[in-house]
Amino acid sequence: MNTEKDLLARSDSKCELCNSTENLSVYEIPPNSDGSTDQCILLCSTCQNLINNPEKVDVHHWRCLNDSMWNQTPAVQVMAWRMLTRLSAEGWPQDLLDMLYLEDDILNWAKASEEGSDNPAVKHIDSNGNILQTGDTVTLTKDLNVKGANFTAKRGTAVRGISLVADNTEHIEGRVNGQQIVILTKFVKKSS
């Protein structure tokens, strides 16, 4: 049997994240997948497109993670954790993350990403020199005028569940006053 046949059998011919039965294909979990069944999942084209294009956000599509995060397959748990972490600023994904328990080795795998240890040059650093990671909570170190939103993000404001801007190490994204904004890393400090 090949990987695709194994995954079709494991998933009952459904996307392992959203249960769609259309346009299914094998997805190798980055960054170090060896192509084996244990390091791949079966995904529909919608899930693959949203995973591979982080700028496309369809929060409602990912409500399916409420069910798939309980899957006993480590590879599915890893992708559910990664997507919940990416969306954690929305509120409900953070609630699911708070409920989700992963064994240490699975959590370490989930935290490994393209920006991880394989590429040490890409690091988001806060004002105190701490390395920032997706899902961290940071505190603003100065008042920031938010362009286009007509409000000022006050110093001391906690920004939970940040996401890293992949192509710019000086930028992170987070939700302040219900608005998703880009914040310069030099104006935040990581909360412990």
Backbone bond lengths (Angstrom), bond angles and torsions (degrees), N, CA, C in turn:
res aa  C-N    CA-C-N  psi(-1)  N-CA   C-N-CA  omega(-1)  CA-C   N-CA-C  phi
1 M - - - 1.472 - - 1.518 110.58 -
2 N 1.317 116.37 144.06 1.458 119.29 176.07 1.526 109.69 -96.81
3 T 1.322 115.27 175.45 1.467 120.65 -176.09 1.521 111.81 -58.44
4 E 1.324 117.43 -44.73 1.464 119.77 -177.75 1.525 111.84 -62.20
5 K 1.309 117.22 -42.20 1.469 120.11 178.55 1.523 110.77 -64.70
6 D 1.342 116.22 -41.33 1.471 120.14 177.56 1.529 111.10 -60.74
7 L 1.339 116.18 -42.92 1.465 120.45 -178.71 1.527 111.52 -69.67
8 L 1.312 117.24 -37.72 1.471 120.10 176.25 1.518 110.51 -61.01
9 A 1.334 116.34 -40.83 1.468 120.60 178.84 1.529 110.54 -68.02
10 R 1.353 116.84 -44.83 1.465 121.62 -178.18 1.523 111.26 -62.92
11 S 1.328 117.00 -38.86 1.464 121.34 -172.53 1.523 113.78 -96.25
12 D 1.320 116.87 1.05 1.458 121.19 -176.06 1.538 110.57 59.03
13 S 1.338 115.17 38.30 1.477 123.69 178.84 1.526 113.20 57.62
14 K 1.343 115.77 40.07 1.468 121.79 178.06 1.519 109.23 -131.54
15 C 1.335 116.01 152.62 1.461 120.99 172.57 1.526 107.35 -57.85
16 E 1.323 116.02 131.30 1.474 119.33 -175.54 1.525 113.11 -76.26
17 L 1.327 117.66 -6.08 1.458 119.80 175.55 1.525 112.27 -105.49
18 C 1.356 117.63 -44.63 1.468 118.54 -173.95 1.536 114.46 -116.69
19 N 1.327 117.98 -0.96 1.472 123.90 178.49 1.525 114.48 69.70
20 S 1.324 118.85 13.12 1.461 120.81 174.81 1.532 109.07 -66.32
21 T 1.317 116.39 148.96 1.467 120.17 179.19 1.526 111.95 -108.31
22 E 1.331 117.65 5.97 1.464 121.40 -175.47 1.527 112.04 -108.74
23 N 1.345 115.51 145.07 1.471 123.44 174.60 1.523 112.59 52.16
24 L 1.328 116.79 52.73 1.457 121.97 -178.56 1.524 111.09 -86.59
25 S 1.335 115.53 142.64 1.461 120.60 175.03 1.524 109.40 -153.62
26 V 1.321 114.58 163.96 1.462 121.50 -179.41 1.530 109.23 -75.31
27 Y 1.322 116.17 134.91 1.460 122.07 175.74 1.525 107.97 -120.82
28 E 1.336 115.92 117.88 1.465 120.81 177.19 1.521 108.51 -84.15
29 I 1.325 116.26 127.86 1.461 120.54 -175.51 1.526 110.22 -77.20
30 P 1.332 116.58 118.74 1.459 119.94 -179.97 1.533 110.59 -72.02
31 P 1.308 121.38 160.00 1.454 123.54 5.16 1.531 113.57 -98.43
32 N 1.309 119.51 -8.29 1.467 120.17 -169.76 1.519 114.41 -122.76
33 S 1.306 119.58 32.80 1.457 121.06 -178.42 1.520 110.53 -65.10
34 D 1.342 115.58 137.76 1.471 120.09 176.60 1.533 110.97 -98.82
35 G 1.329 116.42 7.35 1.457 120.26 178.44 1.516 114.38 83.19
36 S 1.323 117.49 2.11 1.463 120.65 179.64 1.523 110.55 -78.35
37 T 1.313 115.67 162.61 1.463 121.37 179.63 1.530 111.03 -57.74
38 D 1.343 117.26 -35.75 1.461 121.09 -178.67 1.522 113.23 -68.05
39 Q 1.342 117.69 -21.82 1.460 120.68 -176.48 1.525 112.58 -114.32
40 C 1.324 115.96 18.62 1.460 121.99 178.51 1.526 109.27 -133.89
41 I 1.328 115.03 158.37 1.459 120.23 172.27 1.527 108.00 -134.66
42 L 1.312 115.25 162.85 1.463 121.21 178.25 1.518 107.77 -96.93
43 L 1.344 116.74 122.65 1.457 121.03 -176.86 1.520 111.15 -127.57
44 C 1.318 115.49 151.75 1.465 121.08 171.81 1.528 107.90 -80.04
45 S 1.312 116.53 166.63 1.466 120.50 -177.88 1.535 111.55 -65.57
46 T 1.329 118.03 -31.36 1.466 120.85 179.26 1.527 110.75 -64.86
47 C 1.342 116.88 -48.94 1.467 120.26 179.24 1.529 110.57 -61.70
48 Q 1.340 116.99 -44.79 1.467 120.13 -179.50 1.524 110.76 -61.09
49 N 1.319 117.12 -42.72 1.453 120.66 -179.67 1.529 111.24 -62.86
50 L 1.318 117.77 -43.27 1.461 121.27 -179.43 1.528 111.77 -69.93
51 I 1.334 117.28 -34.63 1.467 120.57 177.96 1.524 110.09 -69.48
52 N 1.313 117.06 -44.25 1.463 121.19 -175.54 1.520 113.81 -77.97
53 N 1.321 117.84 -13.58 1.468 122.23 -179.63 1.522 109.28 -127.39
54 P 1.341 117.30 79.59 1.468 120.81 -175.06 1.524 114.15 -57.89
55 E 1.340 117.00 -22.68 1.465 118.82 179.54 1.523 111.42 -70.48
56 K 1.332 116.79 -19.94 1.468 120.88 175.62 1.520 107.66 -88.17
57 V 1.303 116.26 113.38 1.459 120.28 -177.47 1.523 108.86 -115.40
58 D 1.314 115.88 119.64 1.459 121.46 174.11 1.530 106.67 -126.27
59 V 1.330 114.18 81.38 1.466 120.82 -173.89 1.520 111.29 -56.51
60 H 1.319 117.59 -38.34 1.462 120.09 -175.92 1.531 112.02 -68.46
61 H 1.337 116.95 -32.64 1.464 119.27 176.66 1.527 110.44 -59.31
62 W 1.334 116.23 -38.13 1.466 120.48 -173.57 1.526 113.82 -79.68
63 R 1.321 118.31 3.30 1.472 119.82 173.09 1.525 110.49 -59.34
64 C 1.348 115.80 -21.19 1.463 121.03 177.87 1.528 112.40 -61.03
65 L 1.328 117.06 -21.61 1.466 120.66 -179.25 1.524 111.82 -65.08
66 N 1.326 116.85 -20.91 1.458 121.61 176.14 1.530 110.96 -55.86
67 D 1.344 116.53 -32.44 1.465 121.27 177.86 1.524 112.01 -95.67
68 S 1.339 116.79 -45.84 1.470 119.37 -173.12 1.522 113.64 -69.34
69 M 1.329 118.37 -21.81 1.469 119.47 179.38 1.532 112.05 -65.07
70 W 1.334 117.03 -18.12 1.467 120.96 179.60 1.528 112.32 -90.66
71 N 1.333 117.54 -0.21 1.458 121.85 177.89 1.528 109.47 -57.65
72 Q 1.324 117.98 141.09 1.461 121.64 -177.77 1.532 113.30 -82.17
73 T 1.329 117.98 -5.37 1.464 121.96 -179.80 1.527 109.41 -82.13
74 P 1.334 118.46 120.19 1.473 120.48 -177.89 1.531 113.91 -54.05
75 A 1.324 118.21 -40.09 1.470 120.30 -178.83 1.528 110.95 -61.92
76 V 1.311 117.87 -38.18 1.471 121.70 178.55 1.530 109.37 -69.81
77 Q 1.328 117.13 -40.53 1.460 120.84 177.67 1.532 110.85 -60.37
78 V 1.341 116.32 -41.11 1.463 121.34 -179.92 1.531 110.49 -60.64
79 M 1.331 117.06 -48.84 1.460 119.27 -178.31 1.528 112.01 -68.97
80 A 1.324 117.69 -36.02 1.469 120.31 176.18 1.523 109.82 -62.36
81 W 1.340 117.64 -44.69 1.468 122.11 179.13 1.523 110.30 -61.44
82 R 1.342 116.63 -45.10 1.471 119.92 -178.72 1.522 111.61 -62.21
83 M 1.325 117.43 -42.75 1.457 119.69 -178.56 1.531 110.80 -71.29
84 L 1.319 117.89 -40.29 1.463 119.88 176.74 1.523 110.51 -62.27
85 T 1.324 116.65 -38.64 1.465 120.90 178.41 1.520 110.49 -65.66
86 R 1.328 116.99 -43.06 1.467 121.49 179.47 1.527 110.70 -60.67
87 L 1.335 117.20 -34.60 1.459 122.09 -175.24 1.529 113.48 -100.10
88 S 1.322 117.64 5.52 1.466 120.55 -169.39 1.524 114.43 -58.12
89 A 1.324 117.94 -23.81 1.467 119.90 179.30 1.527 112.23 -67.19
90 E 1.327 117.80 -14.72 1.463 121.66 179.87 1.531 113.06 -73.89
91 G 1.321 117.79 -14.32 1.471 121.01 179.07 1.505 112.81 103.29
92 W 1.335 118.28 -71.92 1.461 120.85 -176.53 1.528 112.61 -61.29
93 P 1.372 120.43 -35.04 1.464 117.45 177.36 1.533 111.97 -63.99
94 Q 1.334 116.91 -34.82 1.461 119.70 178.05 1.524 110.52 -64.99
95 D 1.333 117.15 -37.55 1.466 120.44 176.79 1.528 110.60 -61.20
96 L 1.348 116.72 -41.47 1.468 120.21 178.19 1.520 110.84 -67.13
97 L 1.337 116.95 -40.41 1.468 119.81 177.64 1.523 111.21 -60.60
98 D 1.326 116.06 -38.02 1.466 120.20 179.32 1.530 111.57 -63.30
99 M 1.333 117.21 -28.70 1.470 121.35 178.93 1.527 113.13 -85.60
100 L 1.331 116.20 -24.38 1.460 121.38 -172.41 1.523 111.23 -77.23
101 Y 1.333 115.73 127.80 1.464 120.80 175.15 1.517 108.74 -114.49
102 L 1.331 115.98 127.44 1.456 121.33 175.94 1.526 109.01 -121.34
103 E 1.319 116.11 141.21 1.466 120.26 173.23 1.529 107.84 -58.87
104 D 1.332 117.67 154.50 1.463 121.58 -175.17 1.521 113.18 -55.65
105 D 1.337 117.81 -43.52 1.466 119.48 -178.11 1.530 111.28 -66.71
106 I 1.321 117.58 -35.32 1.468 121.11 178.58 1.530 109.83 -72.02
107 L 1.336 117.35 -39.79 1.461 120.93 177.64 1.527 110.85 -63.27
108 N 1.334 117.01 -41.38 1.471 120.00 177.61 1.523 110.79 -62.82
109 W 1.334 116.74 -39.65 1.461 120.85 176.98 1.534 109.52 -64.10
110 A 1.320 116.78 -42.32 1.465 120.65 -179.88 1.525 111.20 -62.59
111 K 1.321 116.66 -37.26 1.464 120.76 -178.32 1.523 112.50 -76.71
112 A 1.335 117.54 -19.77 1.470 120.41 177.06 1.515 107.70 -70.91
113 S 1.309 115.91 131.42 1.466 119.31 -179.98 1.509 108.83 -148.66
114 E 1.315 115.95 179.34 1.453 120.79 -179.61 1.521 111.83 -58.89
115 E 1.331 117.27 -29.75 1.456 120.16 179.80 1.528 111.72 -89.49
116 G 1.309 117.08 4.79 1.464 121.79 -173.96 1.510 114.16 -79.34
117 S 1.316 115.69 -144.82 1.453 122.12 -171.29 1.522 113.53 -66.16
118 D 1.337 118.48 -19.36 1.461 120.12 178.97 1.521 112.09 -70.94
119 N 1.315 118.09 -18.85 1.452 121.70 -179.10 1.528 108.81 -133.87
120 P 1.347 117.29 76.84 1.457 120.00 -174.05 1.526 113.90 -65.85
121 A 1.340 118.45 -15.88 1.458 120.53 -179.37 1.527 111.71 -71.67
122 V 1.325 118.24 -23.70 1.454 121.81 -178.38 1.525 108.57 -94.39
123 K 1.343 115.15 98.60 1.464 120.01 -179.79 1.511 108.65 -137.43
124 H 1.302 115.48 137.15 1.456 121.95 174.33 1.531 106.15 -98.11
125 I 1.323 116.93 120.13 1.466 123.06 -173.82 1.523 108.98 -116.00
126 D 1.354 116.55 133.22 1.463 119.57 178.13 1.530 110.95 -81.60
127 S 1.314 117.03 -176.97 1.465 121.78 -176.19 1.523 113.21 -64.69
128 N 1.337 117.86 -18.87 1.461 121.75 179.54 1.522 112.70 -101.19
129 G 1.333 117.51 5.06 1.461 120.51 178.91 1.517 114.39 88.41
130 N 1.329 118.10 7.64 1.467 121.15 178.33 1.523 110.04 -81.85
131 I 1.321 116.42 142.90 1.462 120.95 177.82 1.520 108.91 -78.50
132 L 1.347 115.74 130.11 1.464 122.10 178.81 1.516 109.72 -95.18
133 Q 1.338 115.68 145.16 1.455 121.59 176.93 1.520 108.73 -129.81
134 T 1.335 115.13 156.31 1.456 120.49 176.40 1.526 109.38 -55.13
135 G 1.319 116.12 134.32 1.459 121.03 178.67 1.518 114.20 94.93
136 D 1.348 117.76 -10.90 1.463 121.09 179.33 1.523 110.91 -65.49
137 T 1.325 114.83 161.03 1.456 122.10 171.11 1.521 107.46 -107.52
138 V 1.339 116.25 132.69 1.459 120.90 178.82 1.518 109.17 -125.68
139 T 1.335 115.55 162.06 1.458 122.53 177.29 1.524 108.00 -119.79
140 L 1.318 116.88 136.12 1.464 121.00 178.35 1.524 109.64 -70.57
141 T 1.335 116.82 137.63 1.460 121.22 -178.43 1.523 112.56 -99.51
142 K 1.343 117.42 -5.21 1.467 121.07 175.55 1.513 108.64 -154.40
143 D 1.334 116.31 161.43 1.466 120.87 174.97 1.523 108.68 -67.53
144 L 1.337 116.08 134.34 1.459 120.84 -179.20 1.515 110.08 -123.03
145 N 1.325 116.93 124.18 1.463 121.18 174.13 1.522 107.36 -77.23
146 V 1.317 116.94 122.78 1.459 121.79 -178.43 1.519 108.03 -92.91
147 K 1.329 114.85 111.19 1.465 120.43 -177.56 1.517 110.04 -68.22
148 G 1.330 116.24 135.24 1.456 121.31 176.59 1.519 114.37 82.07
149 A 1.319 118.04 -8.31 1.461 120.12 -178.88 1.524 112.19 -113.79
150 N 1.327 117.22 -7.61 1.464 122.94 175.90 1.520 113.99 57.11
151 F 1.330 117.05 42.67 1.460 119.80 171.35 1.520 109.00 -150.22
152 T 1.309 115.66 164.96 1.455 121.84 177.15 1.519 108.37 -112.17
153 A 1.327 115.88 125.69 1.465 121.03 174.60 1.525 106.26 -80.91
154 K 1.317 116.03 115.97 1.460 121.72 -172.55 1.528 112.63 -77.40
155 R 1.323 114.82 148.13 1.452 121.54 174.90 1.531 108.67 -57.61
156 G 1.328 116.48 137.95 1.459 121.10 -179.44 1.514 113.70 93.80
157 T 1.341 117.10 -7.64 1.462 120.78 178.41 1.527 109.72 -67.45
158 A 1.324 116.98 131.31 1.473 121.18 176.60 1.527 109.03 -86.53
159 V 1.323 115.21 132.33 1.463 121.85 176.92 1.520 106.23 -115.18
160 R 1.336 116.49 111.59 1.467 121.65 -175.04 1.529 111.25 -96.05
161 G 1.313 114.96 148.45 1.458 120.55 173.53 1.520 113.50 62.06
162 I 1.332 116.48 49.15 1.458 119.52 -179.07 1.526 111.26 -65.43
163 S 1.312 115.52 159.29 1.463 120.40 170.32 1.523 107.21 -124.00
164 L 1.328 115.67 147.81 1.454 121.58 -177.34 1.524 109.52 -90.31
165 V 1.314 116.55 140.95 1.459 121.08 174.35 1.523 106.05 -85.22
166 A 1.333 116.31 112.78 1.460 121.95 -169.40 1.522 113.32 -60.84
167 D 1.323 118.27 -37.36 1.460 119.62 -173.91 1.526 113.70 -96.84
168 N 1.347 117.90 8.35 1.455 120.88 178.75 1.519 109.41 -148.66
169 T 1.322 116.62 108.39 1.464 120.95 -175.93 1.521 113.05 -72.26
170 E 1.327 117.91 -8.86 1.462 120.74 179.17 1.521 112.31 -93.49
171 H 1.341 117.98 -1.32 1.460 121.41 -177.33 1.525 111.48 -121.02
172 I 1.326 114.67 140.22 1.463 122.11 168.22 1.526 106.61 -128.72
173 E 1.327 115.82 166.39 1.457 120.09 174.94 1.516 108.95 -122.46
174 G 1.318 115.19 147.05 1.454 120.38 178.36 1.510 110.14 -163.54
175 R 1.318 115.40 169.14 1.457 121.38 -176.28 1.533 108.81 -103.93
176 V 1.354 114.36 123.56 1.469 122.03 176.95 1.520 106.73 -130.42
177 N 1.334 117.10 129.91 1.473 122.42 -178.78 1.525 111.65 52.25
178 G 1.321 117.02 36.62 1.452 121.30 177.92 1.520 114.54 78.21
179 Q 1.315 117.80 3.43 1.468 122.61 -179.42 1.529 109.36 -111.19
180 Q 1.332 116.56 134.30 1.460 121.50 173.03 1.526 107.22 -80.21
181 I 1.338 117.61 119.96 1.463 120.86 -177.03 1.522 110.55 -129.37
182 V 1.325 115.00 159.74 1.458 122.27 173.40 1.524 107.23 -95.03
183 I 1.333 115.68 133.97 1.459 121.22 -176.95 1.525 108.19 -127.15
184 L 1.332 116.58 138.66 1.464 120.44 175.14 1.523 108.82 -74.58
185 T 1.332 116.05 135.26 1.466 120.55 -177.65 1.522 112.19 -63.02
186 K 1.334 118.25 -25.31 1.466 120.03 -179.02 1.531 112.28 -71.41
187 F 1.352 117.35 -9.53 1.462 120.98 179.46 1.516 113.19 -107.35
188 V 1.347 117.80 17.74 1.466 120.95 178.86 1.520 110.07 -132.94
189 K 1.313 115.33 156.44 1.462 120.80 168.99 1.510 108.42 -129.33
190 K 1.319 115.23 140.91 1.456 121.58 -177.97 1.514 110.05 -69.34
191 S 1.331 116.59 134.98 1.469 121.24 176.97 1.514 108.51 -87.57
192 S 1.330 115.75 143.57 1.470 118.57 -178.57 1.501 112.18 -90.57
